[in-house]
Amino acid sequence: QVQLSRLIDDEIYNLRAALAWSMGHDVQVVLRLTAPLLHWFGRRGPREEGKRLIDEVLTLPTASAHTIPRARVLHQAGILLFGDEDAKAQVYEEESLILSQELGYGKGQADALLVLGRIAEWCWQDQNAATQYMQRSLACYRMLNDFRGISMALMFLTKFAISRGDFLRAQELGEDCLANAQQAGLQFTWSLNRLGDIAYANGDLGRARSMYEQSLEIERRSGDNDTTLDTLAGLALIATHQDDYRAAHAFLDEI
């Protein structure tokens, strides 16, 4: 995703031109272009432009046809609007789930279930529903051998367990997430950060700092700045508790 975002950074004007041309020629091409663009707008570009694109594309003639490109657009629309706690996010993800089930599109089902779990937990504070969605998502990703998806679902399940205060279960899930990511050769830092959180909650500051330091090394190597701030904050907190104020200041200055 980082690589895709960088490619769109370089080609955004050409992609806008291609999208404008496709509007009058091929709606399915529009849908294929829109899904990655919505991801980019949600993370790096003008979010308002992304919202306008959602409304414009989904109302195009024949855009309502039941196709995988439509399911992908609905999913990315749900993610973008979820960031603004817009109620339409759930509507779009539910439609994406139903459409993916109808088309036998397994990844679409897993992706929609994962976001619905996040919505249930973040917007509605319904831990039971969130956990059920996430467990269903994990089962779908496992069937697909989608290691990135498995890691994501495990990461959120770990977070849910932490929020319930079930650190033993959170530790198990976090270790599973880390092992899965390492086995697949994925440079994910979610599990390292969550294991750092758990170690901190258990008073093991040395292990917590080690987890965050490993995470920071990977993030700097990959250029993933989106999660680096969380890691730096964790390192600053640990350094403060260890009376290492010079290090704490250095981490906070980077933020």
Residue pairs with C-beta under 8 A, 6 or more apart in sequence:
1 39
2 222
2 223
2 224
4 36
4 39
4 40
5 39
5 40
5 43
5 44
8 15
8 36
8 37
8 40
8 44
8 45
9 40
9 44
12 40
12 45
15 33
15 37
18 33
19 30
19 33
19 34
19 37
19 53
22 29
22 30
22 33
23 30
23 60
27 60
27 61
27 62
27 63
27 65
28 67
28 69
30 57
30 60
30 63
31 57
31 63
31 67
31 69
31 70
31 72
31 73
32 69
32 72
34 53
34 57
34 73
34 76
35 69
35 72
35 73
35 75
35 76
36 76
37 45
37 50
37 53
38 50
38 53
38 54
38 73
38 76
38 77
38 79
38 80
39 76
39 79
39 80
41 47
41 49
41 50
41 53
41 80
42 50
42 76
42 79
42 80
42 83
43 226
47 80
47 83
47 84
50 80
51 80
51 81
54 73
54 77
54 80
54 81
57 63
57 73
58 64
58 73
58 74
58 77
63 70
64 70
66 99
66 102
66 103
67 103
68 100
68 103
68 105
68 108
70 99
71 96
71 99
71 100
71 103
71 105
71 108
71 112
72 96
72 108
74 92
74 93
74 95
74 96
74 99
74 112
75 92
75 93
75 96
75 108
75 111
75 112
75 115
77 88
77 89
77 92
78 88
78 89
78 90
78 92
78 93
78 96
78 112
78 115
78 119
79 89
79 115
80 89
81 88
81 89
81 92
82 89
82 93
82 115
82 118
82 119
82 122
82 123
85 122
85 123
89 115
89 119
89 123
90 116
90 119
90 123
93 112
93 115
93 116
93 119
94 112
94 116
96 108
96 111
96 112
97 108
97 109
97 112
97 113
97 116
99 105
99 108
100 106
100 107
100 108
100 109
100 111
100 112
101 109
106 140
106 143
106 144
107 140
107 144
107 146
107 149
109 140
110 137
110 140
110 141
110 144
110 146
110 149
110 153
111 137
111 149
113 133
113 134
113 136
113 137
113 140
114 133
114 134
114 137
114 149
114 152
114 153
114 156
116 133
117 129
117 130
117 131
117 132
117 133
117 134
117 137
117 156
118 130
118 156
120 126
120 129
120 130
120 133
121 127
121 130
121 156
121 160
121 163
127 160
127 163
127 164
130 156
130 160
131 157
131 160
134 153
134 156
134 157
134 160
135 153
135 157
137 149
137 153
138 150
138 153
138 154
138 157
140 149
141 149
141 150
141 152
141 153
142 150
147 180
147 181
147 183
147 184
147 186
148 184
148 186
148 188
150 180
151 177
151 180
151 181
151 184
151 186
151 188
151 190
151 191
152 190
154 173
154 174
154 176
154 177
154 180
154 191
155 174
155 177
155 188
155 190
155 191
155 194
157 173
158 170
158 173
158 174
158 177
158 191
158 194
159 170
159 194
161 167
161 169
161 170
161 173
162 170
162 194
162 197
162 198
162 201
167 198
167 201
167 202
170 194
170 198
171 195
171 198
174 191
174 194
174 195
174 198
175 191
175 195
177 188
177 190
177 191
177 194
178 191
178 192
178 195
181 187
181 188
181 191
187 218
187 221
187 222
187 224
188 218
189 214
189 215
189 218
189 219
189 224
189 227
189 231
190 227
192 211
192 212
192 214
192 215
192 218
193 211
193 212
193 215
193 227
193 230
193 231
193 234
195 207
195 211
196 207
196 208
196 209
196 210
196 211
196 212
196 215
196 234
196 238
197 208
197 234
199 205
199 207
199 208
199 211
200 208
200 234
200 237
200 238
205 238
205 241
205 242
208 234
208 238
209 235
209 238
209 239
209 242
212 231
212 234
212 235
212 238
213 235
215 227
215 231
216 228
216 231
216 232
216 235
218 224
219 225
219 227
219 228
219 231
220 228
229 255
232 251
232 252
232 254
232 255
233 251
233 255
235 247
235 251
236 247
236 248
236 251
236 252
236 255
237 248
239 245
239 247
239 248
239 251
240 248
